[in-house]
Amino acid sequence: MATDLGLAALHHLLVFGIVAMLVAEANLLRGPLTADTIPRLAKLDGGYGMCAGLLLVVGLCRVFLGVKGPDFYLHNPYFHAKIGAFVLVGLLSILPTLRFVRWRKMQKTQPAFVPEAGELAKMRTILRVELALVALIFVLAAAMARYGGF
């Protein structure tokens, strides 16, 4: 029971960490970028990736070591939808990650480098879609916990 509680608590904290980092990235992209904004974006994105990886590990531990057991999860359509949304968020996050890395490299060779407004808008849109999908994951998690499998 204590293991299940610990895994559940860690799972929730990691999800909130992911949300916080996505919101922080989106906020940084709202205003004009300064010299220190690009490294901050890269650090936030690294933290986001770390939390996402840990979330996946903790989630798998909940499936296989938690009280409900794998049958509850593996036969639950809401769980499959939740995992699908998580994978989609991960795939969407690839482009901003690559852009932040590229921007950082360009900034090292050109200290005055600032991405174009259109590129910033595109990254903001991707982050907003990611946040909307995370909100969907919350809804799917609630459905999964309450309605179980069919």
BABA-745361 format. One record per residue: residue in one letter; x, y, z of N, C-alpha, C in turn. Coordinates in steps of 0.05 Angstrom, whole numbers, padded with zeros to 5 digits, always signed. Layout:
! BABA-745361
AXYZXYZXYZ...
This chain:
! BABA-745361
M+00016-00024+00000+00000+00000+00000+00017+00025+00000A+00038+00026+00016+00056+00049+00017+00069+00054-00009T+00077+00032-00023+00090+00035-00049+00070+00047-00069D+00046+00037-00068+00025+00048-00086+00020+00077-00082L+00018+00085-00056+00014+00113-00050+00038+00130-00059G+00062+00121-00054+00086+00135-00062+00088+00139-00092L+00081+00117-00107+00082+00119-00136+00060+00138-00146A+00036+00137-00134+00015+00155-00143+00022+00184-00137A+00033+00189-00114+00041+00217-00107+00063+00227-00126L+00083+00211-00131+00105+00218-00149+00094+00223-00177H+00076+00205-00186+00064+00207-00212+00050+00235-00215H+00034+00242-00195+00020+00267-00197+00039+00291-00195L+00059+00290-00179+00078+00312-00177+00093+00316-00203L+00100+00294-00216+00114+00296-00242+00096+00308-00264V+00070+00301-00263+00051+00313-00282+00049+00343-00278F+00047+00351-00253+00045+00380-00247+00072+00394-00255G+00094+00380-00251+00120+00392-00260+00120+00396-00290I+00110+00377-00305+00109+00379-00334+00091+00403-00342V+00068+00405-00329+00050+00428-00335+00064+00454-00329A+00077+00456-00306+00091+00481-00299+00112+00489-00319M+00127+00469-00328+00148+00475-00347+00137+00483-00375L+00116+00470-00383+00103+00478-00409+00092+00506-00407V+00079+00513-00385+00068+00540-00382+00091+00560-00381A+00113+00554-00367+00135+00572-00365+00147+00577-00393E+00150+00555-00409+00161+00558-00436+00143+00575-00453A+00116+00570-00451+00097+00586-00467+00098+00615-00459N+00101+00621-00433+00103+00649-00424+00129+00662-00434L+00151+00648-00434+00176+00659-00444+00174+00666-00473L+00159+00650-00488+00156+00654-00517+00136+00677-00524R+00122+00686-00504+00102+00708-00509+00115+00734-00514G+00135+00741-00499+00148+00767-00501+00172+00767-00520P+00184+00789-00523+00208+00790-00540+00230+00774-00525L+00244+00759-00541+00266+00743-00529+00290+00760-00524T+00303+00756-00502+00328+00769-00495+00350+00749-00495A+00374+00758-00491+00397+00740-00491+00395+00717-00471D+00383+00722-00448+00381+00701-00428+00357+00683-00431T+00338+00691-00449+00314+00675-00452+00319+00648-00465I+00335+00648-00485+00340+00623-00500+00353+00601-00482P+00374+00607-00467+00384+00587-00449+00363+00578-00428R+00346+00596-00419+00325+00589-00399+00305+00570-00412L+00298+00575-00438+00280+00557-00452+00292+00529-00454A+00318+00529-00461+00331+00503-00464+00332+00488-00437K+00337+00502-00415+00338+00489-00389+00310+00479-00381L+00290+00495-00385+00263+00487-00379+00255+00462-00396D+00263+00462-00421+00256+00440-00438+00271+00415-00430G+00296+00418-00420+00310+00395-00409+00297+00383-00385G+00287+00401-00367+00272+00393-00343+00246+00379-00351Y+00233+00390-00371+00208+00378-00381+00214+00350-00391G+00235+00346-00407+00242+00319-00417+00248+00300-00395M+00263+00310-00375+00270+00293-00352+00245+00284-00337C+00227+00303-00332+00202+00296-00318+00185+00277-00334A+00184+00281-00361+00169+00263-00378+00180+00234-00377G+00206+00232-00378+00219+00206-00376+00213+00192-00349L+00216+00208-00328+00211+00197-00301+00181+00189-00298L+00164+00206-00310+00135+00200-00309+00129+00174-00323L+00142+00168-00345+00138+00143-00359+00147+00120-00341V+00170+00122-00329+00180+00101-00311+00161+00096-00288V+00153+00118-00275+00136+00116-00251+00109+00105-00259G+00099+00113-00283+00073+00103-00293+00075+00073-00297L+00096+00064-00309+00100+00035-00313+00101+00020-00286C+00115+00032-00267+00116+00020-00240+00088+00018-00228R+00072+00039-00233+00044+00038-00222+00028+00015-00235V+00033+00011-00261+00018-00010-00275+00026-00037-00264F+00052-00042-00261+00062-00069-00254+00067-00073-00224L+00070-00052-00208+00075-00055-00180+00052-00044-00162G+00033-00030-00174+00012-00018-00159-00010-00037-00150V-00027-00028-00133-00048-00045-00121-00068-00055-00142K-00074-00039-00162-00095-00047-00182-00085-00069-00201G-00059-00070-00205-00047-00091-00222-00051-00085-00251P-00035-00100-00267-00035-00095-00296-00061-00101-00310D-00077-00120-00300-00103-00126-00313-00121-00102-00314F-00122-00087-00292-00138-00063-00291-00131-00043-00313Y-00105-00039-00317-00095-00019-00336-00096-00030-00365L-00086-00054-00369-00083-00064-00396-00110-00070-00410H-00131-00072-00394-00157-00077-00406-00175-00053-00404N-00163-00030-00400-00178-00005-00395-00175+00013-00420P-00196+00018-00435-00193+00035-00459-00185+00064-00453Y-00192+00074-00429-00184+00101-00422-00154+00102-00417F-00143+00080-00407-00114+00079-00403-00099+00080-00430H-00110+00065-00449-00097+00065-00476-00099+00092-00489A-00122+00106-00485-00125+00133-00496-00106+00152-00482K-00103+00149-00456-00085+00166-00440-00056+00162-00450I-00048+00138-00454-00021+00132-00464-00017+00143-00492G-00037+00141-00509-00036+00152-00536-00033+00182-00535A-00047+00196-00517-00045+00225-00515-00017+00232-00504F-00007+00216-00486+00020+00221-00475+00041+00219-00497V+00038+00198-00514+00057+00194-00536+00055+00218-00556L+00031+00227-00561+00027+00249-00579+00040+00275-00568V+00037+00280-00542+00050+00303-00529+00080+00300-00533G+00091+00276-00529+00119+00272-00532+00129+00277-00560L+00113+00268-00580+00121+00272-00607+00120+00302-00615L+00099+00316-00605+00097+00344-00610+00120+00360-00597S+00130+00350-00575+00151+00365-00561+00178+00363-00575I+00181+00346-00594+00206+00343-00608+00214+00368-00623L+00195+00380-00637+00202+00404-00653+00211+00427-00636P+00196+00435-00614+00207+00456-00597+00234+00450-00585T+00239+00425-00577+00265+00417-00566+00287+00422-00587L+00282+00413-00612+00302+00417-00632+00307+00446-00638R+00285+00462-00638+00288+00491-00643+00304+00504-00621F+00298+00498-00596+00312+00510-00574+00342+00504-00575V+00348+00479-00582+00376+00471-00584+00389+00487-00607R+00376+00489-00629+00386+00504-00652+00390+00533-00646W+00370+00545-00632+00372+00573-00625+00396+00578-00606R+00400+00559-00588+00422+00562-00569+00449+00561-00584K+00451+00543-00603+00476+00541-00619+00480+00567-00635M+00459+00577-00647+00461+00601-00663+00469+00625-00645Q+00458+00625-00621+00464+00647-00603+00494+00647-00595K+00506+00623-00594+00534+00622-00587+00552+00634-00609T+00543+00630-00634+00559+00641-00656+00551+00670-00663Q+00526+00676-00657+00515+00703-00663+00501+00713-00637P+00515+00726-00619+00503+00734-00593+00477+00750-00596A+00474+00765-00617+00450+00781-00621+00427+00765-00634F+00430+00739-00638+00410+00723-00651+00383+00724-00636V+00362+00728-00651+00335+00726-00641+00318+00712-00662P+00303+00692-00655+00286+00678-00674+00265+00697-00686E+00256+00690-00710+00235+00706-00723+00208+00703-00708A+00192+00724-00710+00166+00724-00697+00149+00700-00705G+00150+00693-00730+00134+00671-00740+00142+00645-00728E+00168+00641-00724+00178+00617-00711+00170+00616-00682L+00170+00639-00668+00161+00640-00640+00132+00632-00638A+00116+00643-00657+00087+00638-00657+00082+00608-00661K+00097+00596-00679+00094+00567-00684+00100+00551-00659M+00122+00558-00645+00129+00543-00620+00108+00547-00599R+00097+00572-00597+00075+00577-00577+00051+00560-00583T+00044+00558-00608+00021+00541-00616+00025+00512-00609I+00049+00502-00614+00055+00474-00608+00053+00470-00577L+00063+00488-00562+00062+00486-00533+00033+00487-00523R+00017+00504-00535-00012+00505-00528-00026+00479-00534V-00020+00467-00557-00032+00441-00564-00023+00420-00544E+00003+00420-00536+00013+00402-00516-00003+00405-00490L-00007+00430-00481-00022+00435-00456-00051+00425-00458A-00063+00429-00481-00090+00419-00485-00091+00389-00484L-00071+00376-00495-00070+00347-00493-00065+00337-00465V-00049+00352-00450-00045+00345-00422-00071+00348-00406A-00087+00368-00413-00113+00371-00400-00131+00347-00407L-00129+00338-00432-00144+00314-00440-00134+00289-00424I-00108+00288-00419-00098+00266-00403-00110+00266-00375F-00113+00290-00363-00126+00291-00337-00154+00280-00338V-00169+00287-00358-00197+00277-00361-00197+00247-00365L-00179+00237-00382-00177+00208-00386-00169+00193-00361A-00151+00205-00345-00143+00193-00320-00167+00191-00301A-00183+00212-00300-00206+00211-00282-00226+00190-00292A-00230+00188-00318-00248+00168-00329-00237+00140-00324M-00212+00137-00327-00199+00111-00323-00202+00101-00294A-00198+00120-00275-00200+00113-00247-00229+00106-00238R-00248+00119-00251-00276+00116-00242-00291+00094-00257Y-00285+00091-00283-00301+00073-00299-00287+00047-00306G-00261+00045-00301-00246+00021-00306-00249+00011-00335G-00246-00014-00339-00249-00026-00365-00278-00032-00372F-00282-00038-00397-00310-00044-00405-00314-00074-00406
